[in-house]
Amino acid sequence: MKTSQELQKDVREELQWEPSIAPGGIRVAVEGGVVTLSGHVQSYLQRMNAEKAVKRVKGVHGIANDLEIRLPSSHERDDTEIAEAALHALTWHTTVPENKVRVTVSRGWVTLEGEVEWYYQRDAAFRAVHSLTGVKGVVNRIEIRARLSPTDIQHRIEERFRRSAELDAKGVKVEVDGSRVTLKGSVTSLDECDEAEWAAWSAPGVERVTNELKVTPELFELV
């Protein structure tokens, strides 16, 4: 198992490796496998990408993302401009159903509301607006309304696990209550944890995923 100093070094190197962010303003602290990011970045997208970079590092069990967003003066936009840009982005995105998503902007934060049938449509709406100039954050309140039986949902998720090349799902248990999915058990990395959650969200009709998976790489290394 890595020491906190070793994990801190690996995280810093991974942040340096990520081309979409300037890591000079990011501070890294590690305690008990939990990485805390503090300091600042220049966009909401950079904040997200910094978190994704940390998740790629073996031995990271949790992340506290305390990064602030300090927009360059050239990227400052008022809420009306951001709302107009967001509506255009949603309209031009082929995956987002037409006239199904509403946009509200307050102090650079975009809130998405409405109803769609699939999670990928909900996610597409988020991705259409999260990297727009001036955006400081996105709250995604879009609801998913498609319906399947709990048995069908569980079967589709487990089949998705079986097909995934990025997930060793032998330690994952899927529980379905209506349209709510709970993932329990253990995986070997945060990347696998995210992949399992993504697979669960990919099933039609899923409205909520509770991810209770634990990252325990040392257990799998002993098997």
KAWOQUI-V918180 format. One record per backbone hydrogen bond with DSSP energy under -0.5 kcal/mol. NH is the residue of the N-H (numbers start at 1). CO is the residue of the C=O. Records with the same first field share a line. If there is no record, write none. Layout:
BEGIN
NH=CO, CO
END
This chain:
BEGIN
7=3
8=4
9=5
10=6
11=7
12=8
13=9
14=10
15=11
16=12
17=13
18=14
19=17
21=18
23=21
25=22
26=23
27=38
29=36
31=34
34=31
35=33, 62
36=29
37=35, 64
38=27, 36
40=25
41=68
44=135
47=43
48=44
49=45
50=46
51=47
52=48
53=49
54=50
55=51
56=52, 53
57=54
60=57
61=33, 59
62=33
64=35
65=63
66=37, 64
68=39
70=41, 68
71=69
75=72
76=73
82=78
83=79
84=80
85=81
86=82
87=83
88=84
89=85
90=86
91=87
92=88
93=89
94=92
96=93
97=95
100=97
102=113
104=111
106=109
109=106
110=108, 137
111=104
112=139
113=102
114=141
115=100
116=143
122=118
123=119
124=120
125=121
126=122
127=123
128=124
129=125, 126
130=126
132=129
135=132
136=108
137=108
139=110
140=138
141=112, 139
143=114
145=116
153=149
154=150
155=151
156=152
157=153
158=154
159=155
160=156
161=157
162=158
163=159
164=160, 161
169=167
171=168
172=169
173=184
175=173, 182
177=180
179=177
180=177
181=208
182=175
183=210
184=173, 182
186=171
187=214
191=55
193=189
194=190
195=191
196=192
197=193
198=194
199=195
200=196
201=197
202=198
203=200
205=117
206=203
207=179
208=179
210=181
211=209
212=183, 210
214=185
216=187, 214
219=216
220=216
221=217
222=218
223=220
END
